[in-house]
Amino acid sequence: MEPYLRTHKMEEFLQEKQRFGQLKTVNSCFTFFTDPDFLKNDIRVKPYLDALGALGDAGWYGIRSILWAADYELPKTATALRGAVLNEAGVILDCGASLQWEDGKKATFHCSFLTSLTMNITAIGTHGTLHLTDFVIPYQEQEASYTASAKPGFNELPLPSEHTVTVDLPQEVCMVQNIKKKGAKPDMKWPTISRKTQLVLDAVKASIEKGFEPVEIVN
């Protein structure tokens, strides 16, 4: 999802308890506008090809970004937000959900094929905030930025600081190189993270089907 170096730098900020504090809330949004041909013919809107629609496509990235911010701790429940948009075949074109953890953390995400391109994630801690506006595809291939603020309050309103990480290669190449560094033996981190992402995604879909009721996520 992210250029490796930017992800590493952001993880460092999230783990600095004095600057960021305890994670409390995450908001993620990945949407993009599609044309009538897409909505009619693309495999992502066909129930017999990719029945998860926008949730399985854009929603995957939103859920994964939330899990990343939460250090891949699974939430306890997922509750789909009312107002999900489905096509005539029952495939999701637009939806959102709220996630809740046992320790009180919460998150929301929105995914859609029907609204303007947006790739935002905001992680809010007790002391600091981390914000990205291009968490899926960086605006530029060889550099990526994020903003962070620490200990903001009404008495002191510090300007968010912007951090830019530069790389010599596009993020896809950096991703492959990072995988290759692990050697020939598969790194089981990624299948584990993918499974957790799918568990949350399935719970959101089940919540939509159950009339937007909370659904427990069981590992």
Backbone as CSV, one residue per row, in Angstrom:
resi,resn,N_x,N_y,N_z,CA_x,CA_y,CA_z,C_x,C_y,C_z
1,MET,0.813,-1.199,0.000,0.000,0.000,0.000,0.854,1.259,0.000
2,GLU,1.826,1.280,0.864,2.628,2.495,1.036,4.066,2.254,0.638
3,PRO,4.771,3.288,0.142,6.214,3.138,0.001,6.794,2.712,1.348
4,TYR,7.679,1.751,1.309,8.171,1.147,2.547,8.733,2.174,3.516
5,LEU,9.528,3.114,3.010,10.173,4.079,3.896,9.155,4.981,4.580
6,ARG,8.136,5.421,3.842,7.129,6.278,4.476,6.387,5.498,5.559
7,THR,6.024,4.254,5.254,5.344,3.438,6.253,6.183,3.302,7.510
8,HIS,7.464,3.048,7.330,8.369,2.890,8.474,8.414,4.161,9.319
9,LYS,8.511,5.316,8.671,8.575,6.582,9.394,7.270,6.846,10.151
10,MET,6.144,6.550,9.524,4.858,6.766,10.192,4.691,5.820,11.364
11,GLU,5.147,4.589,11.218,5.075,3.641,12.331,5.891,4.138,13.519
12,GLU,7.033,4.732,13.240,7.853,5.293,14.319,7.078,6.359,15.079
13,PHE,6.356,7.216,14.355,5.586,8.274,15.011,4.454,7.679,15.850
14,LEU,3.740,6.700,15.289,2.635,6.084,16.021,3.113,5.402,17.301
15,GLN,4.340,4.910,17.286,4.853,4.180,18.444,5.484,5.083,19.497
16,GLU,5.658,6.366,19.180,6.221,7.300,20.154,5.119,7.751,21.107
17,LYS,5.062,7.130,22.265,3.961,7.371,23.196,3.923,8.814,23.696
18,GLN,5.081,9.464,23.795,5.093,10.837,24.286,4.549,11.816,23.250
19,ARG,4.730,11.510,21.976,4.276,12.423,20.918,2.884,12.067,20.411
20,PHE,2.644,10.784,20.136,1.348,10.370,19.596,0.394,9.911,20.694
21,GLY,0.920,9.258,21.697,0.075,8.766,22.779,-0.600,7.457,22.420
22,GLN,-1.755,7.224,23.014,-2.522,5.995,22.779,-3.494,6.211,21.630
23,LEU,-3.510,5.275,20.686,-4.437,5.377,19.556,-5.879,5.338,20.053
24,LYS,-6.679,6.296,19.595,-8.075,6.366,20.014,-9.055,6.206,18.842
25,THR,-8.716,6.825,17.694,-9.656,6.850,16.576,-8.903,6.811,15.243
26,VAL,-9.478,6.100,14.265,-8.952,6.100,12.906,-10.114,6.323,11.948
27,ASN,-9.911,7.202,10.993,-10.900,7.419,9.938,-10.224,7.209,8.593
28,SER,-10.808,6.370,7.748,-10.199,6.060,6.457,-11.240,6.171,5.352
29,CYS,-10.800,6.661,4.196,-11.713,6.824,3.062,-10.955,6.564,1.765
30,PHE,-11.444,5.619,0.985,-10.917,5.392,-0.362,-12.102,5.268,-1.314
31,THR,-12.266,6.250,-2.145,-13.362,6.272,-3.107,-12.840,6.719,-4.461
32,PHE,-13.522,6.314,-5.517,-13.225,6.844,-6.850,-14.478,6.763,-7.707
33,PHE,-14.605,7.740,-8.586,-15.804,7.847,-9.415,-15.646,6.992,-10.668
34,THR,-16.671,6.207,-10.984,-16.626,5.330,-12.145,-17.696,5.737,-13.161
35,ASP,-17.462,5.402,-14.425,-18.396,5.784,-15.487,-19.470,4.707,-15.682
36,PRO,-20.485,5.007,-16.477,-21.578,4.045,-16.684,-21.114,2.700,-17.230
37,ASP,-20.077,2.704,-18.079,-19.590,1.432,-18.621,-19.021,0.555,-17.510
38,PHE,-18.271,1.155,-16.585,-17.731,0.421,-15.442,-18.868,-0.172,-14.620
39,LEU,-19.848,0.645,-14.306,-20.949,0.200,-13.447,-21.807,-0.877,-14.102
40,LYS,-21.684,-1.010,-15.404,-22.465,-2.016,-16.122,-21.657,-3.268,-16.429
41,ASN,-20.371,-3.102,-16.751,-19.617,-4.216,-17.320,-18.402,-4.675,-16.524
42,ASP,-17.895,-3.898,-15.584,-16.678,-4.280,-14.882,-16.923,-5.517,-14.006
43,ILE,-15.885,-6.359,-13.875,-16.054,-7.577,-13.073,-16.383,-7.268,-11.622
44,ARG,-16.007,-6.055,-11.153,-16.239,-5.703,-9.751,-17.689,-5.355,-9.445
45,VAL,-18.552,-5.369,-10.453,-19.980,-5.118,-10.211,-20.826,-6.318,-10.623
46,LYS,-20.175,-7.466,-10.864,-20.871,-8.681,-11.270,-20.930,-9.656,-10.098
47,PRO,-22.124,-10.107,-9.711,-22.242,-10.986,-8.543,-21.570,-12.341,-8.729
48,TYR,-21.385,-12.789,-9.969,-20.765,-14.085,-10.221,-19.268,-13.960,-10.521
49,LEU,-18.724,-12.743,-10.455,-17.295,-12.535,-10.670,-16.627,-11.946,-9.435
50,ASP,-17.125,-10.811,-8.934,-16.556,-10.190,-7.742,-17.702,-9.609,-6.929
51,ALA,-18.339,-10.477,-6.176,-19.588,-10.109,-5.513,-19.423,-9.094,-4.386
52,LEU,-18.188,-8.807,-3.978,-17.968,-7.862,-2.878,-17.932,-6.409,-3.343
53,GLY,-17.873,-6.180,-4.650,-17.976,-4.835,-5.193,-16.993,-3.842,-4.599
54,ALA,-17.492,-2.652,-4.272,-16.639,-1.590,-3.721,-16.044,-1.990,-2.382
55,LEU,-16.757,-2.793,-1.616,-16.231,-3.235,-0.318,-15.007,-4.115,-0.504
56,GLY,-15.060,-5.032,-1.473,-13.944,-5.927,-1.708,-12.788,-5.265,-2.424
57,ASP,-13.052,-4.146,-3.093,-12.000,-3.439,-3.817,-11.485,-2.277,-2.970
58,ALA,-12.150,-1.147,-3.013,-11.703,0.036,-2.264,-11.767,-0.197,-0.749
59,GLY,-12.771,-0.937,-0.307,-12.913,-1.176,1.126,-11.767,-1.968,1.727
60,TRP,-11.178,-2.841,0.921,-10.029,-3.628,1.402,-8.911,-2.705,1.873
61,TYR,-8.631,-1.666,1.082,-7.559,-0.733,1.419,-7.883,0.055,2.683
62,GLY,-9.147,0.466,2.809,-9.547,1.206,3.999,-9.426,0.378,5.257
63,ILE,-9.885,-0.866,5.192,-9.792,-1.753,6.348,-8.337,-2.044,6.688
64,ARG,-7.537,-2.308,5.657,-6.123,-2.605,5.905,-5.418,-1.414,6.541
65,SER,-5.742,-0.210,6.091,-5.090,0.969,6.669,-5.451,1.133,8.143
66,ILE,-6.684,0.813,8.487,-7.109,0.895,9.885,-6.380,-0.144,10.729
67,LEU,-6.311,-1.368,10.227,-5.592,-2.414,10.957,-4.123,-2.050,11.130
68,TRP,-3.535,-1.447,10.095,-2.132,-1.009,10.201,-1.968,-0.020,11.350
69,ALA,-2.861,0.966,11.422,-2.763,1.973,12.484,-2.972,1.349,13.861
70,ALA,-3.767,0.280,13.918,-4.053,-0.397,15.186,-3.074,-1.531,15.461
71,ASP,-1.946,-1.535,14.756,-0.922,-2.570,14.924,-1.515,-3.954,14.677
72,TYR,-2.465,-4.019,13.752,-3.104,-5.257,13.286,-3.885,-5.984,14.374
73,GLU,-4.310,-5.241,15.374,-5.208,-5.825,16.382,-6.628,-5.833,15.813
74,LEU,-7.259,-6.987,15.823,-8.614,-7.090,15.280,-9.620,-6.358,16.166
75,PRO,-10.565,-5.632,15.557,-11.637,-5.050,16.355,-12.578,-6.131,16.862
76,LYS,-13.373,-5.774,17.846,-14.327,-6.733,18.417,-15.574,-6.840,17.552
77,THR,-16.062,-5.699,17.046,-17.288,-5.713,16.244,-17.159,-4.787,15.042
78,ALA,-17.965,-5.079,14.052,-18.114,-4.219,12.881,-19.592,-3.935,12.685
79,THR,-19.915,-2.670,12.447,-21.299,-2.279,12.214,-21.355,-1.447,10.942
80,ALA,-22.005,-1.962,9.921,-22.128,-1.224,8.666,-23.002,0.003,8.864
81,LEU,-22.643,1.087,8.210,-23.417,2.312,8.289,-24.615,2.225,7.354
82,ARG,-25.733,2.746,7.805,-26.937,2.738,6.977,-26.731,3.592,5.727
83,GLY,-27.419,3.221,4.676,-27.315,3.979,3.436,-26.409,3.346,2.400
84,ALA,-26.023,2.092,2.600,-25.199,1.404,1.606,-25.945,1.367,0.271
85,VAL,-25.197,1.538,-0.812,-25.778,1.538,-2.159,-25.398,0.239,-2.866
86,LEU,-26.393,-0.481,-3.327,-26.181,-1.732,-4.053,-26.778,-1.605,-5.451
87,ASN,-26.185,-2.295,-6.426,-26.782,-2.280,-7.764,-27.926,-3.282,-7.841
88,GLU,-28.525,-3.415,-9.000,-29.693,-4.287,-9.145,-29.366,-5.747,-8.859
89,ALA,-28.091,-6.110,-9.044,-27.685,-7.489,-8.794,-27.282,-7.722,-7.341
90,GLY,-27.359,-6.671,-6.525,-27.036,-6.808,-5.112,-25.579,-6.615,-4.764
91,VAL,-24.783,-6.093,-5.708,-23.367,-5.855,-5.456,-23.183,-4.457,-4.878
92,ILE,-22.331,-4.332,-3.869,-22.125,-3.066,-3.157,-21.366,-2.074,-4.032
93,LEU,-21.936,-0.886,-4.182,-21.283,0.197,-4.912,-20.748,1.285,-3.981
94,ASP,-21.297,1.360,-2.781,-20.917,2.406,-1.829,-21.335,1.940,-0.438
95,CYS,-20.410,2.003,0.508,-20.779,1.619,1.875,-19.738,2.155,2.848
96,GLY,-20.052,2.022,4.102,-19.140,2.412,5.166,-19.423,1.578,6.397
97,ALA,-18.547,1.682,7.391,-18.750,0.910,8.617,-17.995,1.549,9.758
98,SER,-18.420,1.205,10.958,-17.674,1.588,12.159,-17.152,0.316,12.809
99,LEU,-15.958,0.408,13.357,-15.309,-0.719,14.018,-15.039,-0.350,15.469
100,GLN,-15.167,-1.316,16.353,-15.004,-1.048,17.777,-14.095,-2.099,18.393
101,TRP,-13.135,-1.653,19.220,-12.235,-2.560,19.925,-12.646,-2.668,21.387
102,GLU,-12.189,-3.711,22.028,-12.541,-3.931,23.435,-11.999,-2.830,24.335
103,ASP,-10.860,-2.241,23.962,-10.272,-1.215,24.822,-10.827,0.181,24.547
104,GLY,-11.833,0.283,23.687,-12.463,1.576,23.428,-12.034,2.249,22.146
105,LYS,-11.000,1.744,21.487,-10.633,2.313,20.185,-11.798,2.161,19.221
106,LYS,-11.878,3.088,18.279,-12.920,2.985,17.264,-12.391,3.530,15.944
107,ALA,-13.034,3.104,14.871,-12.624,3.535,13.545,-13.818,3.542,12.623
108,THR,-13.720,4.322,11.574,-14.735,4.315,10.524,-14.020,4.273,9.178
109,PHE,-14.702,3.724,8.184,-14.182,3.805,6.825,-15.339,3.946,5.842
110,HIS,-15.021,4.518,4.699,-15.987,4.686,3.617,-15.323,4.258,2.330
111,CYS,-16.033,3.492,1.505,-15.524,3.076,0.206,-16.639,3.230,-0.819
112,SER,-16.257,3.585,-2.035,-17.293,3.883,-3.022,-16.752,3.868,-4.438
113,PHE,-17.628,3.480,-5.382,-17.386,3.653,-6.807,-18.124,4.881,-7.335
114,LEU,-18.737,5.652,-6.447,-19.681,6.684,-6.882,-19.266,8.100,-6.508
115,THR,-18.122,8.281,-5.886,-17.709,9.622,-5.469,-16.269,9.899,-5.889
116,SER,-15.909,11.153,-5.841,-14.610,11.611,-6.323,-13.449,10.877,-5.646
117,LEU,-12.332,10.783,-6.367,-11.156,10.097,-5.847,-10.699,10.717,-4.525
118,THR,-10.673,9.899,-3.484,-10.232,10.319,-2.161,-9.468,9.164,-1.537
119,MET,-8.294,9.460,-0.967,-7.439,8.412,-0.386,-6.918,8.879,0.966
120,ASN,-7.807,9.194,1.880,-7.428,9.798,3.155,-7.429,8.792,4.295
121,ILE,-6.483,8.966,5.199,-6.524,8.260,6.480,-6.031,9.209,7.553
122,THR,-6.744,9.240,8.673,-6.357,10.044,9.828,-6.350,9.156,11.060
123,ALA,-5.211,9.102,11.727,-5.089,8.360,12.983,-4.925,9.369,14.110
124,ILE,-5.759,9.249,15.140,-5.778,10.224,16.223,-5.436,9.545,17.540
125,GLY,-4.403,10.061,18.190,-4.017,9.539,19.490,-4.346,10.518,20.601
126,THR,-3.974,10.182,21.811,-4.240,11.079,22.935,-3.405,12.345,22.863
127,HIS,-2.243,12.293,22.201,-1.370,13.456,22.122,-1.142,13.972,20.701
128,GLY,-1.286,13.102,19.701,-0.921,13.506,18.344,-1.864,12.980,17.284
129,THR,-1.662,13.485,16.069,-2.488,13.107,14.924,-1.589,12.858,13.720
130,LEU,-1.926,11.820,12.961,-1.221,11.486,11.725,-2.226,11.540,10.584
131,HIS,-1.842,12.184,9.476,-2.798,12.373,8.386,-2.123,12.169,7.035
132,LEU,-2.794,11.406,6.163,-2.338,11.198,4.795,-3.483,11.466,3.834
133,THR,-3.156,11.947,2.663,-4.181,12.177,1.649,-3.942,11.345,0.390
134,ASP,-2.981,10.425,0.437,-2.699,9.584,-0.736,-2.186,8.218,-0.281
135,PHE,-2.914,7.576,0.631,-2.378,6.366,1.240,-2.434,5.155,0.312
136,VAL,-3.156,5.233,-0.783,-3.229,4.101,-1.708,-2.207,4.244,-2.833
137,ILE,-2.286,5.345,-3.562,-1.353,5.625,-4.652,-0.741,6.989,-4.395
138,PRO,0.546,7.064,-4.095,1.174,8.369,-3.844,1.035,9.294,-5.046
139,TYR,0.889,10.572,-4.770,0.743,11.546,-5.841,1.944,11.538,-6.779
140,GLN,3.123,11.256,-6.233,4.333,11.209,-7.036,5.046,9.886,-6.785
141,GLU,5.613,9.321,-7.831,6.189,7.986,-7.722,7.393,7.923,-6.786
142,GLN,8.206,8.976,-6.777,9.475,8.876,-6.064,9.527,9.672,-4.762
143,GLU,8.388,10.163,-4.314,8.338,10.774,-2.996,6.925,10.691,-2.456
144,ALA,6.812,10.643,-1.156,5.511,10.548,-0.508,5.562,11.307,0.811
145,SER,4.476,12.015,1.118,4.451,12.875,2.297,3.349,12.466,3.264
146,TYR,3.494,12.914,4.483,2.434,12.802,5.486,2.594,13.958,6.455
147,THR,1.521,14.286,7.155,1.586,15.353,8.145,1.333,14.767,9.529
148,ALA,1.965,15.390,10.515,1.824,14.937,11.892,1.776,16.143,12.810
149,SER,1.039,16.005,13.876,1.018,17.049,14.899,1.072,16.370,16.260
150,ALA,1.660,17.039,17.223,1.825,16.463,18.556,1.319,17.424,19.613
151,LYS,0.562,16.882,20.553,0.029,17.611,21.700,-0.697,18.910,21.311
152,PRO,-1.619,18.821,20.349,-2.390,20.025,20.028,-3.449,20.286,21.089
153,GLY,-3.735,21.544,21.320,-4.769,21.914,22.277,-5.243,23.320,21.991
154,PHE,-6.299,23.747,22.670,-6.847,25.069,22.413,-5.912,26.177,22.889
155,ASN,-5.110,25.869,23.907,-4.185,26.885,24.391,-2.948,27.002,23.507
156,GLU,-2.583,25.890,22.883,-1.463,25.884,21.952,-1.931,25.214,20.671
157,LEU,-1.798,25.918,19.561,-2.227,25.371,18.277,-1.017,25.255,17.344
158,PRO,-0.198,24.224,17.542,0.988,24.075,16.699,0.606,23.698,15.281
159,LEU,1.308,24.212,14.310,1.071,23.844,12.928,1.498,22.401,12.701
160,PRO,0.717,21.627,11.971,1.158,20.268,11.643,2.463,20.318,10.855
161,SER,3.329,19.373,11.116,4.593,19.301,10.385,4.457,18.323,9.232
162,GLU,4.971,18.708,8.078,4.914,17.836,6.908,6.246,17.121,6.735
163,HIS,6.168,15.827,6.466,7.352,15.002,6.303,7.303,14.345,4.929
164,THR,8.388,14.442,4.189,8.463,13.854,2.860,9.581,12.816,2.819
165,VAL,9.241,11.661,2.311,10.200,10.568,2.175,10.445,10.345,0.691
166,THR,11.694,10.323,0.278,12.022,10.126,-1.126,12.584,8.731,-1.348
167,VAL,12.279,8.187,-2.502,12.797,6.878,-2.897,13.284,6.964,-4.335
168,ASP,14.131,6.044,-4.719,14.665,6.038,-6.081,13.764,5.299,-7.055
169,LEU,12.839,4.506,-6.512,12.014,3.652,-7.356,10.547,3.773,-6.956
170,PRO,9.596,3.431,-7.845,8.174,3.456,-7.505,7.859,2.494,-6.364
171,GLN,6.706,2.709,-5.708,6.366,1.911,-4.539,6.237,0.423,-4.852
172,GLU,5.786,0.084,-6.061,5.624,-1.325,-6.398,6.979,-2.035,-6.416
173,VAL,8.004,-1.362,-6.936,9.341,-1.942,-6.960,9.896,-2.039,-5.541
174,CYS,9.684,-0.997,-4.732,10.135,-1.027,-3.330,9.478,-2.177,-2.578
175,MET,8.198,-2.434,-2.884,7.481,-3.522,-2.226,8.126,-4.867,-2.557
176,VAL,8.419,-5.091,-3.845,9.043,-6.353,-4.257,10.419,-6.506,-3.636
177,GLN,11.193,-5.427,-3.616,12.521,-5.493,-3.017,12.439,-5.824,-1.531
178,ASN,11.450,-5.253,-0.844,11.290,-5.518,0.580,10.942,-6.980,0.820
179,ILE,10.121,-7.548,-0.046,9.761,-8.959,0.088,10.976,-9.836,-0.154
180,LYS,11.767,-9.480,-1.152,12.944,-10.276,-1.500,13.975,-10.266,-0.382
181,LYS,14.005,-9.194,0.413,14.967,-9.129,1.517,14.727,-10.236,2.533
182,LYS,13.520,-10.744,2.566,13.184,-11.779,3.541,13.763,-13.135,3.157
183,GLY,14.292,-13.253,1.960,14.858,-14.518,1.529,13.822,-15.409,0.872
184,ALA,14.207,-16.668,0.638,13.341,-17.588,-0.090,12.160,-18.064,0.752
185,LYS,12.313,-18.085,2.052,11.244,-18.564,2.920,10.121,-17.538,2.991
186,PRO,8.869,-17.951,2.754,7.740,-16.994,2.800,7.608,-16.331,4.167
187,ASP,7.301,-15.045,4.160,7.078,-14.304,5.393,5.604,-14.424,5.744
188,MET,5.277,-15.112,6.826,3.881,-15.386,7.178,3.160,-14.163,7.718
189,LYS,3.869,-13.054,7.854,3.210,-11.816,8.290,2.098,-11.436,7.325
190,TRP,2.369,-11.530,6.021,1.413,-11.025,5.039,0.161,-11.881,4.920
191,PRO,0.246,-13.220,4.898,-0.994,-14.006,4.922,-1.826,-13.758,6.172
192,THR,-1.161,-13.554,7.309,-1.883,-13.282,8.549,-2.635,-11.962,8.469
193,ILE,-1.973,-10.923,7.954,-2.615,-9.617,7.816,-3.758,-9.687,6.809
194,SER,-3.543,-10.405,5.713,-4.600,-10.535,4.698,-5.824,-11.236,5.273
195,ARG,-5.593,-12.265,6.079,-6.723,-12.974,6.686,-7.500,-12.057,7.629
196,LYS,-6.784,-11.271,8.433,-7.465,-10.348,9.337,-8.279,-9.317,8.563
197,THR,-7.716,-8.824,7.463,-8.448,-7.863,6.629,-9.727,-8.490,6.112
198,GLN,-9.637,-9.736,5.649,-10.818,-10.424,5.115,-11.859,-10.679,6.201
199,LEU,-11.410,-10.990,7.420,-12.357,-11.211,8.517,-13.192,-9.956,8.781
200,VAL,-12.540,-8.792,8.792,-13.267,-7.543,9.014,-14.191,-7.259,7.843
201,LEU,-13.688,-7.454,6.629,-14.499,-7.215,5.434,-15.748,-8.091,5.448
202,ASP,-15.587,-9.362,5.767,-16.737,-10.277,5.814,-17.745,-9.855,6.876
203,ALA,-17.246,-9.348,8.008,-18.146,-8.898,9.067,-18.952,-7.684,8.632
204,VAL,-18.322,-6.776,7.880,-19.046,-5.600,7.373,-20.140,-6.042,6.409
205,LYS,-19.819,-6.948,5.510,-20.821,-7.441,4.558,-21.974,-8.125,5.296
206,ALA,-21.640,-8.925,6.309,-22.684,-9.583,7.087,-23.562,-8.569,7.803
207,SER,-22.964,-7.485,8.282,-23.736,-6.448,8.956,-24.729,-5.787,7.998
208,ILE,-24.295,-5.551,6.764,-25.216,-4.990,5.756,-26.377,-5.950,5.527
209,GLU,-26.076,-7.233,5.394,-27.110,-8.233,5.120,-28.053,-8.425,6.297
210,LYS,-27.588,-8.118,7.515,-28.414,-8.282,8.713,-29.112,-6.984,9.116
211,GLY,-29.190,-6.043,8.189,-29.888,-4.793,8.494,-29.067,-3.827,9.300
212,PHE,-27.738,-3.832,9.095,-26.817,-2.890,9.733,-26.695,-3.109,11.244
213,GLU,-26.833,-4.373,11.637,-26.634,-4.742,13.038,-25.155,-5.026,13.296
214,PRO,-24.671,-4.857,14.530,-23.273,-5.173,14.842,-22.983,-6.659,14.620
215,VAL,-21.803,-6.951,14.102,-21.379,-8.332,13.887,-20.048,-8.529,14.592
216,GLU,-19.979,-9.570,15.413,-18.738,-9.853,16.148,-17.690,-10.432,15.203
217,ILE,-16.449,-10.010,15.389,-15.334,-10.494,14.576,-14.576,-11.533,15.402
218,VAL,-14.544,-12.762,14.904,-13.899,-13.855,15.613,-12.663,-14.281,14.832
219,ASN,-11.525,-14.291,15.500,-10.266,-14.655,14.841,-10.174,-16.162,14.658
